[in-house]
Amino acid sequence: MKKAMTLVASISLGFLVSACGGPELEEVDADGSTLTTAEQAICEGYEPGAVCTFKCTSTSDWTYLYNVAYGQCQSEANRVCGRTAYGACWSH
């Protein structure tokens, strides 16, 4: 019974955390790669004042774009990179 309660509590907590949102990438790179777990720490999700943060390649530095409309981070990153950006997300 204790294991069942632990399982239910874990699932409930998972739903709660996912409902609150987490780091969200707007798009996965064309070759299917995503940011590493360490890199995702910079991604905090969109809220007013968030900055579009991206890398053109896995080895490039992080670049920041200010005043990007919600939903436009990946496309703006692609425009600046001249190709599909390695990763793009919102940070604060």
N, C-alpha and C positions, 0 to 999 in steps of 0.2 A: 504493500500500500504506500509506503514511504517513497519508493522509486516512482510510482505512478504520479504522486503529488509533485515530486521534483520535476518530472517530465512535463506535467501540465504547467507548472510555474515557469519552467524554461521556455516553453512555447509561448506562453503569454508575454513574457518579457521580450522575446524576439519580436512579436507583433507590435508591442509598444515602442520598441526602439526603431523598428522600420517605419512606423507611422510618424515618428518625430523627424524622420529624414536623416540622412547621413551624407557622406561625401558622394556626390553624383558627378559622373563624367557625362558630358553631353553626348559623346559619341566615342565609339571604339575606333582605333586606327584601322585603316583599310586592310592591313595584314592580320588583323585580329588581336594585336597586342593591346595591353592596357597598362596603365601606370602601376608600378610596383606598390606594395603595401606601404613602404616607407615614403614613397612619393605621394600617395593618397592623403597623407597627413596634412598636406598643404590645402587640400580641397575641403571646404567647409559648407558648400551648398549656397544657393542664392538667397540673399535678402538685400534690402535697400543698402546701397553703399558697397556691395560686393565688387570685387575686381576680377576681370577675366584673366586667368592665369594659364599659361600654356608653355609647352616645349615643342619645338619643331621636330627634333629628333630625340632619341633616348639619351644621347650624350650632350645635347645642347643645354644652355642655361635656361632657367625659368624666365619668362617674359611676362610683363603685366600690361594690360590694356584697361584704361579707365573709360568711363562713360559708354560702356557697351550695353545695348538693350538686352533685356532678359531673353534667352533663347538664341542669342546671336554669338555667343562666345566661340563655339566651334567654327562657325563660318568666318568670323573675323580672324581667328587664329590661322585658319587655312589660307586666308587672303594674305596675311603678313608673311607666312612661311612660303607661300607660292606652291604649296602641296598640302596634302592632308597632314595636319599637325599630329605629332606623336600622342599628345594628350592635352585636353583642355578642360578646365573646371573653374568654379567660382571660389574665391578665397577672400579673406578679410584682412 
